[in-house]
Each structure stands twice: as C-alpha cells, then as structure tokens.
C-alpha cells in the first residue's frame, strides 16, 4: 500500500513539472535560442517556428557587408 501511495505521489508531481522543451529550442544554425524575451546580452535575429524570438549573443551576430 505504501509503494502504491509513493507511486501515485510521484506521478502527481511529475505531471506538474514543465517539460522545458521550449527553453532548449535552438535556432540560427544551433547558435541561438528561441525565447519569449532576449537578454540584454543578446540580439533578436528572426522569429522561430513557434513565434518566439531567436536570440543570438552579440559576439555571434553576423557582420553585414555591403555589396558593390
């Protein structure tokens, strides 16, 4: 009976834990991260497939070159 109660409690707790999948979505060839908001050390590049922002650290931002 005690094991059944522990199993039930564990399933109840695991049901309320967020998956975290959205936090680990990657973009920009795996260098950026899809988030609701970018940090102050990141820049917004484009929208991810789930309409969140693709945030890329400033050091990885591609340099815009002008075509002549």
GUDRENVO-362942 format. One record per atom (N, C-alpha, C, CB): residue in one letter; x, y, z. Coordinates in steps of 0.2 Angstrom, whole numbers, padded with zeros to 4 digits, always signed. Glycine has a CB too. Layout:
<guses>
aXYZ;...
</guses>
This chain:
<guses>
x+0004-0006+0000;x+0000+0000+0000;x+0004+0006+0000;x-0005+0000+0006;x+0010+0006+0004;x+0014+0012+0004;x+0018+0013-0003;x+0020+0011+0010;x+0020+0008-0006;x+0023+0009-0013;x+0018+0012-0018;x+0025+0002-0015;x+0012+0010-0017;x+0006+0012-0022;x+0005+0020-0020;x+0000+0009-0021;x+0005+0022-0014;x+0005+0029-0012;x+0011+0033-0015;x+0004+0029-0005;x+0017+0030-0014;x+0023+0034-0017;x+0023+0034-0024;x+0029+0030-0014;x+0020+0029-0028;x+0020+0029-0035;x+0015+0035-0037;x+0018+0022-0038;x+0009+0035-0034;x+0004+0040-0035;x+0007+0047-0034;x-0002+0038-0031;x+0010+0048-0029;x+0013+0054-0027;x+0018+0056-0032;x+0016+0054-0020;x+0022+0052-0034;x+0027+0053-0039;x+0024+0055-0046;x+0032+0047-0040;x+0019+0052-0048;x+0016+0053-0054;x+0012+0060-0054;x+0011+0048-0056;x+0010+0061-0048;x+0006+0068-0047;x+0011+0074-0048;x+0003+0068-0041;x+0017+0073-0045;x+0022+0078-0045;x+0025+0079-0052;x+0028+0076-0040;x+0026+0073-0055;x+0029+0073-0062;x+0024+0076-0067;x+0031+0066-0064;x+0018+0076-0066;x+0013+0079-0070;x+0013+0086-0070;x+0006+0076-0068;x+0015+0089-0065;x+0016+0097-0064;x+0022+0100-0066;x+0014+0098-0057;x+0027+0096-0067;x+0034+0098-0069;x+0034+0100-0076;x+0039+0093-0068;x+0036+0107-0078;x+0036+0109-0085;x+0041+0105-0089;x+0037+0116-0086;x+0040+0104-0095;x+0045+0100-0099;x+0051+0103-0100;x+0042+0097-0106;x+0051+0110-0101;x+0057+0114-0103;x+0059+0113-0110;x+0062+0111-0098;x+0055+0110-0114;x+0057+0109-0121;x+0057+0116-0125;x+0052+0105-0125;x+0053+0120-0123;x+0053+0127-0127;x+0060+0131-0125;x+0047+0131-0125;x+0062+0130-0119;x+0068+0133-0117;x+0075+0131-0121;x+0070+0133-0110;x+0074+0125-0123;x+0080+0122-0127;x+0080+0122-0134;x+0081+0115-0124;x+0075+0125-0137;x+0074+0125-0144;x+0080+0130-0147;x+0067+0128-0146;x+0083+0128-0152;x+0089+0131-0155;x+0087+0134-0162;x+0095+0126-0156;x+0090+0139-0163;x+0089+0142-0170;x+0096+0145-0172;x+0084+0148-0169;x+0096+0148-0178;x+0102+0151-0181;x+0108+0146-0181;x+0104+0157-0178;x+0107+0140-0185;x+0112+0135-0185;x+0114+0132-0178;x+0118+0137-0189;x+0110+0132-0173;x+0111+0130-0167;x+0115+0135-0162;x+0115+0124-0168;x+0116+0141-0165;x+0120+0146-0160;x+0115+0150-0156;x+0124+0150-0165;x+0109+0151-0158;x+0104+0155-0155;x+0099+0151-0151;x+0100+0159-0159;x+0095+0154-0147;x+0090+0150-0143;x+0083+0154-0144;x+0092+0150-0136;x+0078+0150-0145;x+0071+0153-0145;x+0068+0154-0138;x+0066+0148-0149;x+0066+0160-0137;x+0064+0163-0131;x+0058+0168-0132;x+0069+0165-0126;x+0055+0169-0126;x+0050+0174-0126;x+0053+0181-0126;x+0045+0173-0120;x+0058+0182-0123;x+0062+0188-0122;x+0069+0187-0123;x+0060+0192-0116;x+0073+0191-0126;x+0080+0191-0126;x+0083+0194-0120;x+0083+0194-0133;x+0089+0192-0118;x+0093+0195-0113;x+0096+0202-0115;x+0098+0191-0109;x+0099+0206-0111;x+0102+0212-0113;x+0109+0210-0117;x+0103+0216-0107;x+0111+0204-0116;x+0117+0202-0120;x+0116+0199-0126;x+0122+0198-0115;x+0110+0199-0128;x+0108+0195-0135;x+0104+0200-0139;x+0104+0189-0133;x+0104+0198-0145;x+0100+0202-0150;x+0095+0198-0154;x+0105+0205-0156;x+0090+0201-0156;x+0084+0197-0159;x+0086+0196-0167;x+0077+0201-0159;x+0086+0190-0169;x+0088+0189-0176;x+0081+0188-0181;x+0092+0183-0177;x+0077+0184-0179;x+0071+0182-0183;x+0066+0178-0178;x+0072+0178-0189;x+0060+0177-0181;x+0055+0173-0177;x+0057+0165-0178;x+0048+0175-0179;x+0056+0162-0172;x+0056+0154-0173;x+0050+0152-0175;x+0058+0151-0166;x+0049+0145-0177;x+0043+0142-0179;x+0037+0143-0175;x+0044+0135-0181;x+0038+0143-0168;x+0033+0144-0163;x+0032+0151-0162;x+0035+0140-0157;x+0034+0156-0166;x+0033+0163-0165;x+0036+0166-0159;x+0025+0165-0164;x+0041+0163-0156;x+0046+0166-0151;x+0052+0169-0154;x+0048+0160-0146;x+0056+0173-0151;x+0061+0176-0153;x+0067+0172-0154;x+0063+0182-0149;x+0071+0172-0159;x+0078+0169-0160;x+0083+0174-0157;x+0079+0167-0167;x+0085+0172-0151;x+0090+0177-0148;x+0097+0174-0149;x+0089+0177-0140;x+0102+0179-0151;x+0109+0177-0153;x+0113+0181-0149;x+0110+0177-0160;x+0118+0179-0146;x+0123+0183-0142;x+0126+0188-0147;x+0128+0179-0138;x+0128+0194-0144;x+0131+0199-0148;x+0137+0197-0152;x+0132+0205-0144;x+0141+0193-0149;x+0148+0190-0152;x+0147+0186-0158;x+0152+0187-0147;x+0141+0183-0158;x+0139+0178-0164;x+0135+0182-0170;x+0136+0172-0162;x+0134+0188-0169;x+0129+0192-0174;x+0134+0192-0180;x+0127+0198-0171;x+0131+0190-0186;x+0135+0191-0192;x+0135+0198-0194;x+0131+0187-0198;x+0141+0200-0197;x+0143+0207-0199;x+0139+0208-0206;x+0150+0208-0200;x+0136+0213-0207;x+0133+0215-0213;x+0138+0218-0218;x+0127+0220-0212;x+0138+0215-0223;x+0143+0218-0228;x+0139+0221-0234;x+0148+0212-0231;x+0142+0226-0237;x+0138+0229-0242;x+0141+0226-0249;x+0139+0237-0242;x+0136+0225-0253;x+0138+0223-0260;x+0139+0229-0265;x+0132+0218-0263;x+0144+0228-0268;x+0146+0234-0273;x+0143+0232-0280;x+0153+0235-0273;
</guses>
